[in-house]
Structure formats: C-alpha cells, structure tokens
Amino acid sequence: MARERDDHDQYERPRRHTKPRTKVRPNYDDADTARVVTIDRGRYAVTLDADGRAVTAMKSRNLGRKGVVVGDHVRVVGDVTGDEGTLARIVEVTPRRTVLRRTADDDDPIERIIVANADQLVVVAALADPPPRPGLIDRCLVAAFDAGMEPLVCLTKSDLGSADELVAMLEPLGVAVVVTRQGGELDAVRDALRDRTSVLVGHSGVGKSTLVNALVPDANRSVSYVNAVTGRGRHTSTSAISLELPFGGWIIDTPGIRSFGLAHVEVDDLIRAFPDLQDAARDCPRGCLHAATEPECALDVAVADGSLAAERVESFRRILASMNQRDDY
C-alpha cells in the first residue's frame, strides 16, 4: 500500500558534499611580510619587514600541519599593531632558501628543522670547561654542507686552552675559524657575522649565550655554568631566538645540544659541498662511498697523481666517518 504523503515530503533532505569545491585560493600578496624570531607554546613572535614592529601571531588553519620555524619569512594578516593582547595570523610561509635539519639519533627517521633561511652555521666550541668534542664539530659541519650553508667555527675560552690543534684539523677543509677569549675583543666575530643571518649551534656551556649578549647588548640571554663533575653545561636556552645585530645582520641562538643526528644526510649530498673532490669522484665505480676502505675510490687515485692534497681527502673522510659514529656525551 502506498504511503500517504505528509507535509514534510515537500522538503528534501539535503545531500551531503553537494557544495562545489573551488580551486580559488585566497591571495595574500597585500599581506604584511615578517620574520619569525621565536616560538613559544603555539604563539609566534614576528617582526614586520616594513618597520621592525614586534607582533604576536598564531598559525592560520589553512597552513594545516605545515610547520613554521624560527627564521621563516611569512605573510601575516589581522591585527598587526603589536599592541598588548592583539593577535595576528600567519597565513603563508614563503619558500625557504636554506633549512638546517637534525635528527635526534642516527637511526631516527624523523627530521627536525632547527631554523630556516640562515646562510651561515656557526659551530661554537669551548677550548676548555667543557673540553672540545671534535666529533660534534665534524657532525655540525656535515649538517652545514648538506644545508648549503657556509660553516664558521668559533672557538671560545682561549684563555683556558690552546686552539692550535683544532685550527690545524679544520684548515684542510677550508673552514673559517675565529678564536675568542673571556672579555676579549670580538672584532673578528663581528666581521664574520656582519650582514648575514647566522645560527649558533653547540653544547651547553660553551659560551653561545655569552657571545650573543656581548654582540647584542639588550639580548639578556641567560648563561649556563659547567658542572665540575660531569663537564657538561646546563641547558638555559629553551628555544631558538633570532636577534638583529646592531652592526647589520641577524644571529639565531639555539638551545645547547648533546648530539647531532645525521640520518637525513647521504654521502652524495656531502661530497657536493667539495667541488674539487666531487670532480675527482666522478671516476669512482658505482656505489663507491669514498671511504678509505673503498678499493677503487678515485679520490685515492687523485691523491696519487697529485691533483688532490692528501690532507684534504683525509679531512673529508674524517667528517664522512662522523656520519656513522655516534657523538652523544
């Protein structure tokens, strides 16, 4: 028997997913551009490119799971007055020039982006208290080469130890080195950082925050002290922060690290940072890892015929080996 129509039959139930999806996306060309200087519990401190105004922002939902990191250049909309209690929105992250990555360990598949858009990685190592760890220096150099960043090694506390051995170790790689001492002049450091965006990386207690406070007088970064028993520094910086240098450029201070995982770096990525070695390595057999144990590595042939310096190949192989050696202290 046919069902009798009632008054509700004239209203059709709306079908699901009937709203047409549009491919038109919002245009943010007129949005303010800014630099991310630090991140704290989901709030992003940015400085506007136009006038350097400090603004607090949140990440827009349209970015999804896309991460925003210190050093990112972003577009912001909403309340950009910077007044207390106001909140802008980050709606777009512009393409990154460089990305500095690390993994927690060498077998950790998850890459963590430390900072973006830095063009110089400054490896800070103390010559004493705590003693230098060459293995960590080498690993940081690998990360710099992989990221396409120029490395600089800053050796601190030269009043407590000699820099000669480390300077000699780094010389064949062509890595620039600056040496500082407690209360000493920092002209060489300023020259190396001027008009560049530099990120500081190193163990706790090596003097990163002390260096930042000397270069940026109003930075007020907390400094740590080294445990006399363990020889380790205490973590005082809990998040990365980007600061404008009064003499031009930016400096990014990062929390102290105990290890620098390189699971994301391949041998071919590393050798690209050494054009002379890469040219010679083109004659290597397929699958060659360029280590000293490789039976037919073209780097050894180049050393034998004098087209490559043995010291440079040895130094390259040292940092290559650091990719497979755990450096956790």
Helices and strands as residue ranges (DSSP letters): G 7-10, E 32-40, E 43-48, E 54-59, G 61-63, E 73-78, E 88-93, E 99-102, E 112-116, E 120-126, H 134-147, E 150-156, H 164-170, G 171-173, E 176-179, H 187-193, E 197-201, H 208-215, E 241-244, E 250-253, H 267-271, H 275-281, H 298-304, H 310-322
